[in-house]
Amino acid sequence: MPLYFEDLAVGDTFEAGSYTVTKDEIIEFAEQFDPQPFHTDEVAARDSMFGELVASGLHTLCLSVRLFVTQFVNPDDGLANMGGLGMDNLRWHAPVTPGDTLSLEIEVVETSQSESRDDRGYVTLDRRVYVDDGDDPVLSIRSHNIVQRRDAE
């Protein structure tokens, strides 16, 4: 059964799977969307401030969205998400490197019922990406989602 608006409370947290990043996909993504040497060339990356090949922050963001959708929204017992209103406070805290395993944590930080539509509520979520079960996030973002109300079925 999906998670409806009524099922969510401020402070609820959820884990949303994991994903291991490969060197080839870091380079492939960067060549198409963020062609900077520290994302596309291992040798050149050694002379960068990172000292090694790192994933584009945009790639990390996209992978976090993939985990959110495939592991939290789309499963039968996932969030009854109707869409998004936007994202705020995007921060990259640390680089992601080949072989890192990303995991996503989601926390409900605000809920409000729609005043004009009975079929939905609004949920603000803090989403944090961690590497290899680390204590500090490598990415954080706040998303504003429209979530179906149970009574609307």
C-alpha positions as CSV (number, residue, x, y, z in Angstrom):
1,M,0.0,0.0,0.0
2,P,1.4,3.4,-0.9
3,L,2.4,6.1,1.6
4,Y,-0.2,8.7,1.4
5,F,-0.1,12.3,2.8
6,E,-1.9,11.1,6.0
7,D,0.8,8.5,6.6
8,L,3.6,11.1,6.9
9,A,4.6,13.0,10.0
10,V,7.4,15.5,10.6
11,G,10.5,13.6,11.7
12,D,9.7,10.5,9.8
13,T,12.8,9.1,8.1
14,F,13.3,6.6,5.3
15,E,16.2,4.9,3.6
16,A,16.0,4.6,-0.2
17,G,18.4,2.0,-1.4
18,S,22.0,2.3,-2.6
19,Y,23.9,2.7,-5.9
20,T,27.6,2.1,-6.7
21,V,29.1,4.6,-9.0
22,T,31.6,3.5,-11.7
23,K,34.5,5.3,-13.4
24,D,33.0,4.7,-16.8
25,E,29.6,6.3,-16.0
26,I,31.3,9.3,-14.2
27,I,33.2,10.0,-17.4
28,E,30.3,9.3,-19.7
29,F,28.0,11.6,-17.8
30,A,30.6,14.4,-17.6
31,E,31.5,14.2,-21.3
32,Q,27.9,14.9,-22.1
33,F,26.8,17.3,-19.4
34,D,29.8,18.7,-17.4
35,P,33.0,18.2,-19.4
36,Q,35.6,19.4,-16.9
37,P,38.9,17.6,-16.8
38,F,38.5,16.4,-13.2
39,H,35.3,14.6,-14.3
40,T,36.5,13.3,-17.7
41,D,40.3,12.5,-17.5
42,E,41.9,10.5,-14.8
43,V,45.4,11.9,-15.5
44,A,44.3,15.5,-15.6
45,A,42.2,15.0,-12.5
46,R,45.4,14.1,-10.5
47,D,46.5,17.8,-11.0
48,S,43.1,19.2,-9.8
49,M,42.2,20.3,-6.3
50,F,40.6,16.8,-5.9
51,G,43.7,14.8,-6.8
52,E,41.6,12.1,-8.5
53,L,38.6,11.6,-10.8
54,V,35.4,12.8,-9.3
55,A,31.8,12.7,-10.3
56,S,30.1,15.8,-11.4
57,G,27.9,17.2,-8.7
58,L,25.0,17.1,-11.2
59,H,25.7,13.4,-11.7
60,T,25.4,12.9,-7.9
61,L,22.2,14.9,-7.9
62,C,20.7,12.8,-10.8
63,L,21.7,9.6,-9.0
64,S,20.0,10.8,-5.8
65,V,16.8,11.5,-7.9
66,R,17.0,8.0,-9.4
67,L,17.2,6.5,-5.9
68,F,14.3,8.7,-4.7
69,V,12.1,7.6,-7.6
70,T,13.0,4.0,-8.0
71,Q,13.3,3.1,-4.3
72,F,10.9,5.5,-2.5
73,V,8.3,6.7,-5.0
74,N,7.7,3.8,-7.5
75,P,7.5,0.7,-5.2
76,D,4.0,-0.6,-4.4
77,D,4.5,0.7,-0.8
78,G,6.2,3.9,-1.9
79,L,5.2,7.5,-1.7
80,A,2.0,8.4,-3.5
81,N,3.9,11.3,-5.2
82,M,1.9,13.4,-7.6
83,G,4.8,15.6,-8.6
84,G,7.2,18.2,-7.3
85,L,7.1,21.9,-6.7
86,G,10.8,22.5,-6.6
87,M,14.0,22.0,-4.7
88,D,16.0,24.3,-2.5
89,N,19.3,24.4,-0.6
90,L,21.3,22.1,-2.9
91,R,24.7,21.5,-1.4
92,W,27.6,19.3,-2.4
93,H,29.6,18.6,0.8
94,A,32.2,16.2,-0.5
95,P,33.2,14.7,-3.9
96,V,32.0,11.3,-5.1
97,T,34.7,9.0,-6.6
98,P,34.6,5.8,-8.7
99,G,33.5,2.8,-6.6
100,D,31.7,4.9,-4.0
101,T,28.3,3.5,-2.9
102,L,25.7,6.1,-2.5
103,S,22.7,5.8,-0.2
104,L,19.8,8.1,0.3
105,E,18.1,9.2,3.5
106,I,14.8,11.1,3.4
107,E,13.3,13.1,6.3
108,V,9.9,14.7,6.4
109,V,10.4,18.2,7.7
110,E,7.0,19.8,6.9
111,T,3.5,18.8,5.9
112,S,0.4,20.9,5.0
113,Q,-2.9,20.0,3.5
114,S,-3.9,21.8,0.3
115,E,-6.6,24.4,1.0
116,S,-7.9,24.3,-2.6
117,R,-7.7,20.6,-3.6
118,D,-8.9,17.8,-1.4
119,D,-6.9,15.2,-3.3
120,R,-3.5,16.3,-2.1
121,G,-1.1,17.7,0.5
122,Y,2.3,19.3,0.4
123,V,5.3,17.6,1.9
124,T,8.8,19.1,2.4
125,L,11.5,16.5,2.5
126,D,15.2,16.8,3.4
127,R,17.1,14.4,1.2
128,R,20.7,13.5,2.1
129,V,23.1,11.3,0.1
130,Y,25.8,9.4,2.0
131,V,28.8,7.5,0.7
132,D,29.6,4.0,2.0
133,D,27.5,4.4,5.1
134,G,29.4,7.5,6.2
135,D,28.3,9.9,8.9
136,D,28.4,13.0,6.8
137,P,26.4,13.6,3.7
138,V,28.1,14.2,0.3
139,L,24.9,16.0,-1.0
140,S,21.9,17.5,0.6
141,I,18.8,19.1,-0.9
142,R,15.3,20.0,0.3
143,S,12.4,19.0,-2.0
144,H,8.8,20.2,-2.0
145,N,6.4,17.4,-3.2
146,I,2.7,17.1,-3.8
147,V,1.5,13.9,-2.2
148,Q,-1.9,12.2,-2.8
149,R,-4.3,12.0,0.1
150,R,-5.8,8.6,0.9
151,D,-9.4,9.9,0.7
152,A,-8.8,10.9,-2.9
153,E,-8.7,7.4,-4.2
